[in-house]
């Protein structure tokens, strides 16, 4: 091509932009604002910054609005020509043909909805091309393409375009939507249009490429994005707010202003909508004068054997932890399985997250019986899944028929907590078998299994390969602060989860503590017996209080129904905190009644809870209920 500087650009802005907003949208696609500036104006500013002095804008759909916006923008110093394309419903090659009178020399061709740093244009124009050759700016970093499904792919061989299109199977680069063209492309498009009554840019590019007249130019790490969908528009907004008006254009002048709040826009919509787990009660509980009875923690500190194991493991803190084959084998053997049936996590909470991310894509459903552990719902939402909540029956038993009715083609995982947090009850094995018969990945969370009287359900794995049993060292073993959980499942399922789980997720001190805790057989048995005894005594003591009732429990907690008092659960929790005792409101668990949950503590903690609870019930009871508490003594 001619060696003189390229100063003219053709910008295609004629289409309806149906994917970003069709003809009924408030503004046409080229005028959709990105950080307060219309898309097409941003494109023209980038061209201007790169040295372009003349712009030919091809318009069609809602052309008057686009013309007015460009003419009225005071930042644009370009000489602007408008070309009308009355065939704007046709392919984009027809739009370029409408401007053929201006492509009598070498030009930049760009789309009105592709944002990029001016440096992209500079690199394209600095390439040394043979006369009559056209060029396309391509990005070889395919992984950073925002919407690969919609992107135009390019197969490049020895710098030449071998194939181009959205649907091609073999490709090694992405089309950035910025070209360096001349009259030869116009000639090819005219022939195609005459033959077919329509033509696309890709068809014209392929025709020239067959003659070896269309090459590629690598744009390197220059930032760009095709703003073709609402999600891409959000990402473009974030890019401008974070990297500045010229997307971090290094050769540009002037200070950059980064907006840290814009980082949120890089996250998908389901992450932005998710609410983080509220850990404020842990910070409150660190105040020494408060009794922690809100998080189902063990009242017993780690045993001496466990502490010594932790200290010895700490001396190996400079080394990466192992995959703990001995621990996995031991946990598997206890369930009459082997190590291949076991996966370890940083608490069962991590494994809940891993299971959801393994099976659930955005928009797919996770079935939950509520009230239950809030983390199932929280992690589902964070992954873009949809929690489907099935309320328990009036007697707080799981609604098995209700769960079955809610299964759809979008259901991917069913979570069942047994014993259930917060109700403390189990799901009968017959009901569990009925649900497992659906064939769905079914998680049976047995976090509290050691604290009840019934059998566990790990034997179901041999019959149902879709069963996943969750366990934890946080409750009966009292190692909540060391974070160790595990899942028992069919080896095929375990291998699937291991693809998602990060490596080295458990420190050596945690693994050593778990092995020592398993060795402490007698100590463990004594602690479990003490917790069971204290739980039954606490339930009996609560039963002496008028106006409230406690549900039987197989966990290390007791659920209290305070609905008859007329008080909300939040009211009770707030007043209990003023009394120095932290308990849990069940609103976040989707409990429909006024339920509060108290963790079983040692004798001192339980006595302090009961005394405080009596005072709260008397002081907050409405006049119609005060007589209920008159007989209660301290």
C-alpha atoms as one frame of an Amber mdcrd trajectory, in Angstrom:
protein
   0.000   0.000   0.000   0.980   3.625  -0.248   3.526   4.758   2.309   1.846
   8.024   3.224   0.270   8.277   6.672  -3.246   6.879   7.101  -5.512   9.616
   8.432  -8.987   8.455   7.392 -11.220   5.932   9.161 -14.553   4.368   8.286
 -16.801   3.596  11.258 -19.764   1.237  10.788 -22.707   2.386  12.934 -25.725
   1.422  10.857 -27.107  -1.779  12.415 -29.848  -2.271  14.990 -27.617  -3.859
  17.634 -30.261  -6.457  18.473 -28.196  -8.315  21.094 -27.534  -5.163  23.111
 -30.948  -3.623  22.571 -33.151  -3.679  19.499 -35.154  -0.911  17.897 -37.209
  -0.385  21.040 -34.165   0.446  23.211 -34.050   3.969  24.693 -31.035   4.841
  22.526 -29.500   3.142  19.475 -26.559   0.832  20.145 -23.789   3.257  19.034
 -25.099   5.750  21.600 -25.250   3.359  24.558 -23.178   5.097  27.230 -20.028
   3.603  28.709 -19.090   5.562  31.826 -21.208   8.456  30.546 -19.844   8.575
  26.984 -21.585   7.000  23.929 -19.861   3.974  22.399 -19.331   5.576  19.004
 -17.888   8.728  20.568 -15.382   6.614  22.495 -14.380   4.901  19.244 -13.888
   8.246  17.529 -11.826   9.551  20.455  -9.515   6.533  20.242  -9.085   7.053
  16.495  -8.386  10.741  17.051  -5.791   9.942  19.725  -4.088   7.514  17.322
  -3.658  10.170  14.629  -6.827   9.796  12.516  -8.043  13.181  11.273 -11.046
  12.273   9.088 -13.914   9.943   9.988 -16.599   8.518   7.707 -19.579   7.352
   9.772 -21.927   4.891   8.080 -25.371   5.251   9.650 -28.751   3.643   9.068
 -30.946   2.669  12.025 -32.002   5.822  13.955 -29.417   7.808  12.009 -30.665
  11.260  13.078 -29.902  10.549  16.752 -26.415   9.265  15.953 -25.577  12.210
  13.693 -26.728  14.711  16.329 -24.716  13.106  19.134 -21.491  13.085  17.135
 -21.854  16.620  15.781 -22.613  18.036  19.213 -19.682  16.410  21.037 -17.082
  19.147  21.710 -14.184  16.710  22.214 -14.220  15.466  18.625 -11.898  17.495
  16.391 -12.139  15.139  13.432 -13.484  16.084  10.039 -16.670  14.001   9.951
 -18.647  12.705   6.947 -21.929  10.805   7.294 -22.966   8.134   4.805 -26.485
   6.710   4.783 -26.956   2.939   4.404 -30.611   2.262   3.668 -29.859  -1.491
   3.572 -28.757  -1.546   7.227 -30.694  -4.756   7.912 -28.264  -6.580   5.618
 -24.784  -7.815   6.578 -21.992  -5.453   7.590 -20.223  -5.690   4.227 -23.112
  -3.728   2.707 -22.468  -0.902   5.183 -18.861  -0.648   4.050 -19.981  -0.636
   0.415 -22.140   2.409   1.203 -18.905   4.287   1.961 -16.996   3.007  -1.085
 -16.453   6.525  -2.422 -14.263   7.241   0.612 -12.222   4.043   0.318 -10.201
   5.345  -2.615  -7.124   5.298  -0.397  -5.838   3.334   2.547  -8.197   3.630
   5.558  -8.810   2.264   9.004 -12.077   0.335   9.227 -13.685  -0.153  12.631
 -16.995  -0.999  14.243 -18.899   1.485  16.398 -19.188  -1.053  19.224 -15.553
  -2.206  19.579 -13.751  -0.248  22.285  -9.963  -0.266  22.295  -6.914   1.640
  23.371  -5.516   4.040  20.718  -2.348   1.935  20.826  -4.211  -0.817  18.944
  -4.645   1.523  15.969  -1.033   2.708  16.200   0.269  -0.872  16.041  -1.969
  -1.662  13.089  -0.802   1.428  11.193   2.872   0.881  11.990   2.910  -2.537
  10.281   4.867  -2.700   7.008   2.427  -3.970   4.359   2.919  -4.745   0.697
   1.032  -2.534  -1.751  -2.581  -3.639  -2.178  -2.573  -5.764   0.980  -5.162
  -5.361   3.731  -4.624  -6.189   7.399  -6.678  -7.187  10.421  -5.630  -6.448
  14.021  -5.850  -9.741  15.928  -5.368 -10.838  19.508  -3.566 -14.159  20.050
  -4.412 -14.220  23.767  -7.649 -16.155  23.303  -8.180 -16.741  27.034  -8.752
 -13.053  27.731 -11.536 -12.742  25.151 -14.609 -11.678  27.123 -17.252 -13.507
  25.074 -15.540 -16.237  23.084 -18.804 -17.763  21.854 -19.756 -14.546  20.068
 -16.250 -13.537  18.989 -15.086 -13.728  15.387 -12.281 -16.285  15.307  -9.297
 -16.205  12.976  -7.027 -18.978  11.786  -3.648 -17.453  11.026  -0.944 -19.278
   9.054   2.415 -17.580   8.477   0.872 -14.169   9.121  -1.886 -14.699   6.545
  -5.597 -15.183   7.246  -6.431 -18.821   6.460  -9.999 -18.717   7.773 -12.271
 -16.339   9.653 -15.747 -16.568  11.182 -17.698 -16.966  14.425 -18.258 -20.704
  13.993 -14.920 -21.971  12.685 -13.551 -24.922  14.662  -9.817 -24.271  14.227
  -8.467 -20.859  15.151  -5.531 -19.289  16.966  -6.505 -15.610  17.172  -9.489
 -13.310  17.759 -10.695 -10.541  15.441 -10.546  -7.175  17.280 -12.844  -5.485
  14.748 -10.202  -3.017  13.536  -8.906  -3.292   9.946  -6.505  -1.534   7.597
  -8.150  -1.633   4.171  -8.036  -0.243   0.656  -9.961  -0.343  -2.637  -9.321
  -4.093  -3.176 -11.663  -5.025  -0.326 -14.379  -2.813  -1.801 -13.988  -4.580
  -5.155 -14.377  -8.019  -3.570 -17.435  -6.968  -1.556 -19.067  -5.447  -4.645
 -18.662  -8.733  -6.514 -20.132 -10.698  -3.626 -23.058  -8.303  -3.236 -23.832
  -8.444  -6.927 -23.749 -12.249  -6.859 -25.623 -12.888  -3.595 -27.584  -9.700
  -2.940 -25.712  -9.357   0.366 -22.193  -9.683   1.769 -20.341  -9.711   5.057
 -16.911  -8.381   5.888 -15.745 -11.907   6.722 -16.714 -13.064   3.224 -14.738
 -10.244   1.658 -11.762 -10.928   3.903 -11.811 -14.618   2.995 -11.932 -13.779
  -0.724  -8.850 -11.568  -0.461  -7.120 -13.979   1.888  -7.358 -16.714  -0.764
  -5.172 -14.499  -2.929  -2.708 -13.900  -0.088  -3.765 -10.278   0.185  -5.078
 -10.179   3.764  -2.589 -10.403   6.618  -2.804 -10.070  10.372  -1.156  -7.702
  12.832  -0.673  -8.817  16.439  -1.980  -6.160  18.860  -0.164  -7.745  21.795
  -1.511  -6.873  25.232  -3.516  -3.806  24.160  -6.927  -3.674  25.869 -10.048
  -3.996  23.724 -13.580  -5.381  23.955 -16.478  -6.075  21.615 -19.498  -4.481
  23.293 -22.198  -6.686  21.850 -24.190  -7.834  24.913 -25.368  -6.356  28.231
 -22.645  -8.319  30.042 -19.977  -6.936  27.686 -21.344  -3.424  28.238 -20.875
  -3.878  31.992 -17.322  -5.131  31.453 -16.535  -2.165  29.177 -17.854   0.152
  31.885 -15.531  -1.460  34.401 -12.533  -1.292  32.052 -12.956   2.420  31.491
 -13.461   3.171  35.172 -10.440   1.120  36.227  -7.964   1.764  33.410  -8.994
   5.263  32.396 -10.556   6.875  29.350  -7.952   5.434  26.967  -7.924   1.982
  28.634  -4.436   2.448  30.030  -2.959   3.617  26.733   0.748   3.850  27.631
   1.803   6.316  24.902  -1.081   8.640  25.831  -0.633  11.773  27.891  -2.316
  13.024  31.019  -2.823  11.498  34.458  -4.814   8.321  34.924  -7.596   8.135
  37.471  -8.434   4.648  38.725 -11.758   3.942  40.399 -11.433   0.991  42.799
 -15.220   0.684  43.078 -15.286  -0.277  39.401 -13.612  -3.584  40.203 -17.034
  -4.882  41.177 -18.120  -4.560  37.552 -15.595  -7.198  36.513 -17.497  -9.778
  38.556 -20.457 -11.572  36.948 -23.915 -10.414  37.981 -24.524 -13.374  40.317
 -21.388 -12.594  42.325 -22.357  -8.936  42.615 -25.795 -10.010  43.864 -24.432
 -12.483  46.410 -24.293 -11.473  50.064 -21.167 -12.446  52.008 -21.594 -14.522
  55.134 -22.047 -12.166  58.071 -19.156 -12.883  60.449 -19.837  -9.903  62.732
 -21.049 -12.154  65.540 -17.606 -13.780  65.734 -15.946 -10.401  66.257 -18.537
  -9.592  68.931 -17.976 -12.969  70.558 -14.251 -12.267  70.934 -15.134  -9.914
  73.753 -14.212 -12.005  76.773 -17.293 -11.178  78.854 -19.701 -12.759  76.347
 -20.670 -16.431  76.277 -20.435 -17.925  72.743 -23.536 -20.060  72.234 -24.429
 -19.063  68.676 -22.228 -21.091  66.294 -22.492 -24.734  67.381 -18.901 -24.815
  68.574 -17.603 -27.388  71.019 -17.074 -26.128  74.585 -13.963 -28.348  74.852
 -10.503 -27.128  73.859  -8.264 -29.481  71.822  -6.803 -32.296  73.896  -3.156
 -32.398  74.938  -2.481 -35.082  72.322  -3.894 -32.812  69.608  -1.952 -29.776
  70.820   1.320 -31.700  70.775   0.621 -32.949  67.247  -0.008 -29.363  66.121
   3.283 -28.178  67.645   5.246 -30.941  65.928   3.580 -30.224  62.586   4.353
 -26.509  62.936   8.057 -27.375  62.731   7.378 -28.537  59.153   5.605 -25.314
  58.225   8.199 -24.539  55.550   6.999 -27.512  53.479   3.870 -27.938  51.393
   1.371 -30.265  53.072   0.820 -33.767  51.716  -2.362 -35.127  50.190  -2.854
 -36.951  53.522  -3.249 -40.505  52.177  -3.072 -41.983  55.693  -5.830 -39.733
  56.999  -8.023 -40.407  53.974  -7.489 -44.151  54.327  -8.375 -44.003  57.997
 -11.542 -41.997  57.422 -12.547 -44.294  54.594 -11.928 -47.431  56.636 -14.186
 -46.154  59.421 -16.997 -46.144  56.840 -15.921 -49.513  55.352 -14.529 -47.716
  52.298 -11.017 -46.918  51.085  -9.007 -43.716  50.541 -10.322 -43.354  46.971
 -13.774 -42.656  48.447 -12.544 -39.665  50.495 -11.831 -36.011  49.712 -10.666
 -33.477  52.312 -11.667 -29.829  52.564 -11.080 -26.769  54.699 -14.165 -27.565
  56.718 -17.199 -29.112  55.086 -17.986 -25.545  53.957 -15.227 -25.685  51.347
 -16.567 -28.983  50.084 -20.080 -27.526  49.807 -18.588 -24.857  47.564 -16.586
 -27.412  45.552 -19.647 -29.618  45.013 -21.739 -26.702  43.791 -19.028 -25.435
  41.442 -18.517 -28.962  40.126 -22.152 -29.641  39.220 -24.004 -26.328  38.963
 -23.732 -23.862  36.084 -25.216 -20.345  36.236 -28.994 -20.538  35.982 -29.224
 -24.143  37.154 -31.020 -25.159  40.336 -30.046 -26.515  43.754 -32.842 -28.055
  45.817 -32.936 -27.289  49.566 -35.241 -28.246  52.439 -35.506 -25.197  54.713
 -34.794 -24.127  57.353 -31.289 -25.561  56.991 -27.608 -24.590  56.953 -27.459
 -21.199  55.203 -24.185 -21.977  53.409 -25.907 -24.219  50.841 -27.951 -21.281
  49.573 -25.130 -18.740  49.878 -22.620 -20.761  47.844 -25.271 -21.611  45.242
 -25.954 -17.926  44.668 -22.229 -17.111  44.510 -21.870 -19.669  41.705 -24.795
 -18.222  39.752 -27.105 -21.093  40.653 -30.709 -20.763  41.742 -31.646 -22.099
  45.201 -35.084 -23.747  45.203 -36.382 -23.644  48.782 -38.905 -26.227  49.979
 -40.299 -25.371  53.452 -40.505 -28.117  56.049 -43.871 -29.254  57.325 -45.496
 -27.652  60.362 -43.920 -30.275  62.628 -40.472 -29.389  61.240 -40.182 -32.667
  59.348 -38.796 -32.623  55.802 -41.457 -32.390  53.098 -40.313 -35.300  50.921
 -43.211 -35.007  48.464 -42.585 -31.270  48.222 -38.942 -31.906  47.337 -39.907
 -34.446  44.689 -42.395 -32.019  43.132 -39.746 -29.303  42.756 -37.319 -31.417
  40.702 -37.020 -30.073  37.133 -34.674 -30.547  34.198 -32.599 -27.701  35.691
 -32.118 -29.377  39.091 -28.459 -30.373  39.493 -27.874 -31.015  43.227 -30.005
 -31.814  46.275 -28.671 -30.847  49.737 -30.003 -32.609  52.832 -28.688 -32.021
  56.344 -29.203 -34.983  58.698 -29.244 -34.314  61.616 -30.501 -31.021  60.296
 -29.121 -27.674  61.364 -31.090 -25.970  62.935 -33.988 -28.344  63.659 -31.823
 -31.194  64.974 -33.876 -33.980  63.384 -32.851 -36.767  61.019 -34.257 -37.853
  57.694 -35.347 -41.507  57.845 -33.320 -43.824  55.644 -36.414 -44.851  53.683
 -37.033 -41.213  52.714 -33.356 -40.746  51.869 -33.469 -43.766  49.576 -36.524
 -42.356  47.834 -34.699 -39.090  47.144 -31.481 -40.819  46.078 -33.557 -42.804
  43.603 -33.925 -39.615  41.560 -30.315 -40.120  40.439 -29.357 -36.504  41.214
 -26.089 -35.755  43.001 -27.436 -35.787  46.565 -25.428 -34.356  49.443 -26.187
 -35.802  52.881 -24.545 -33.483  55.382 -23.779 -35.458  58.541 -21.885 -32.717
  60.368 -23.523 -33.689  63.682 -23.702 -37.444  63.155 -21.502 -38.396  66.139
 -23.751 -36.500  68.549 -26.943 -38.437  67.884 -28.044 -41.973  68.685 -28.823
 -43.323  65.210 -26.642 -44.839  62.500 -24.955 -42.865  59.748 -25.806 -43.344
  56.083 -22.380 -43.904  54.523 -23.387 -47.464  53.571 -25.705 -45.964  50.928
 -22.684 -45.052  48.781 -22.286 -48.703  47.713 -25.841 -48.692  46.367 -26.161
 -45.083  45.181 -23.106 -43.631  43.387 -24.909 -40.262  43.394 -24.702 -40.047
  47.211 -22.145 -37.699  48.799 -21.765 -37.846  52.599 -20.311 -34.745  54.283
 -18.581 -34.910  57.671 -16.602 -32.421  59.748 -14.115 -32.239  62.615 -15.668
 -28.936  63.757 -18.446 -30.308  65.982 -17.920 -33.525  67.948 -14.134 -33.343
  67.535 -14.009 -29.673  68.539 -11.578 -28.516  65.819 -13.691 -25.757  64.221
 -10.779 -23.315  64.234  -8.503 -25.736  62.370 -10.971 -26.230  59.481 -11.198
 -29.848  58.401 -14.105 -31.529  56.692 -14.347 -34.505  54.396 -16.704 -36.100
  51.940 -17.351 -39.783  51.310 -18.490 -40.650  47.794 -17.975 -43.002  44.875
 -14.405 -42.723  43.490 -15.746 -41.390  40.171 -17.422 -38.553  42.055 -14.308
 -37.912  44.160 -12.157 -37.615  41.028 -14.638 -35.138  39.593 -14.505 -32.984
  42.738 -10.705 -33.087  42.733 -10.706 -31.324  39.357 -12.296 -28.319  41.049
 -10.707 -28.370  44.520  -7.531 -26.324  44.845  -4.396 -28.252  45.876  -2.680
 -27.810  49.258  -5.959 -26.582  50.743  -5.181 -27.968  54.218  -2.169 -27.000
  56.352  -0.004 -29.681  57.912  -1.071 -28.667  61.417  -4.714 -29.390  60.558
  -3.897 -32.804  59.133  -1.776 -33.670  62.186  -4.504 -32.473  64.554  -7.064
 -34.688  62.830  -4.892 -37.801  63.095  -4.294 -37.092  66.789  -8.002 -36.497
  67.404  -8.789 -39.883  65.845  -6.204 -41.447  68.161  -7.922 -39.864  71.189
 -10.662 -42.476  71.172 -11.443 -42.437  74.901 -11.298 -38.641  75.184 -13.590
 -38.301  72.179 -16.123 -40.740  73.605 -16.193 -38.912  76.953 -16.748 -35.540
  75.264 -19.547 -36.837  73.051 -21.267 -38.390  76.091 -20.906 -35.122  78.025
 -22.427 -33.124  75.148 -25.353 -35.514  74.768 -26.055 -35.403  78.501 -25.829
 -31.606  78.627 -28.117 -31.306  75.584 -30.847 -33.443  77.112 -30.612 -31.507
  80.378 -30.817 -28.195  78.513 -33.917 -29.351  76.636 -35.523 -30.406  79.944
 -34.690 -27.070  81.575 -36.122 -25.063  78.653 -39.311 -27.136  78.929 -39.867
 -25.614  82.399 -40.163 -22.135  80.885 -43.696 -21.115  80.022 -44.427 -19.848
  76.517 -41.452 -21.468  74.787 -40.658 -25.001  73.680 -37.491 -26.831  72.658
 -37.295 -29.375  69.852 -35.524 -32.660  70.444 -32.108 -32.647  68.818 -29.358
 -34.953  67.587 -26.915 -32.048  67.269 -24.906 -29.959  69.719 -27.631 -27.312
  69.718 -31.248 -26.847  70.702 -33.880 -25.074  68.594 -36.340 -23.021  70.640
 -39.763 -21.971  69.401 -40.591 -18.644  71.028 -43.562 -17.832  68.772 -46.052
 -17.952  71.648 -44.331 -15.010  73.348 -45.160 -12.672  70.458 -41.481 -11.675
  70.310 -39.362 -11.809  67.181 -36.240 -13.946  67.123 -34.113 -10.851  66.484
 -35.584  -9.153  69.565 -34.681 -12.092  71.735 -31.147 -12.327  70.324 -30.481
  -8.618  70.872 -31.663  -8.715  74.465 -29.691 -11.902  75.170 -26.546 -10.134
  73.994 -27.153  -7.370  76.537 -27.329 -10.170  79.095 -23.913 -11.382  77.947
 -25.012 -14.468  75.992 -24.822 -14.823  72.204 -27.412 -17.081  70.537 -28.651
 -17.306  66.955 -31.767 -16.007  65.210 -33.053 -18.380  62.546 -34.341 -15.769
  60.096 -31.371 -16.336  57.772 -32.270 -20.038  57.703 -35.770 -19.230  56.353
 -37.492 -20.292  59.563 -41.099 -19.136  59.383 -41.661 -18.977  63.141 -39.872
 -17.091  65.892 -37.053 -19.593  66.349 -33.753 -19.097  68.143 -30.939 -21.621
  68.388 -28.626 -22.103  71.331 -25.429 -24.142  71.258 -24.945 -26.721  73.985
 -22.138 -25.533  76.249 -20.590 -26.743  79.472 -22.519 -26.639  82.746 -21.508
 -23.044  83.495 -22.446 -21.719  80.051 -25.759 -23.569  80.025 -26.676 -22.220
  83.463 -25.797 -18.682  82.418 -27.932 -19.059  79.278 -30.957 -20.279  81.238
 -30.751 -17.458  83.765 -30.404 -14.842  81.018 -33.221 -16.382  78.979 -35.608
 -16.234  81.930 -34.816 -12.556  82.454 -35.296 -11.766  78.773 -38.634 -13.549
  78.572 -39.975 -11.655  81.578 -38.640  -8.241  80.554 -39.742  -8.406  76.918
 -43.050 -10.252  77.266 -46.054  -8.213  76.191 -48.654  -7.427  78.906 -50.933
 -10.264  77.759 -48.133 -12.745  78.242 -46.526 -11.443  81.455 -48.516 -13.812
  83.627 -46.868 -16.697  81.829 -43.541 -15.827  83.427 -44.614 -14.776  86.885
 -43.842 -18.175  88.336 -40.347 -18.399  86.865 -37.674 -17.979  89.529 -34.060
 -17.083  88.934
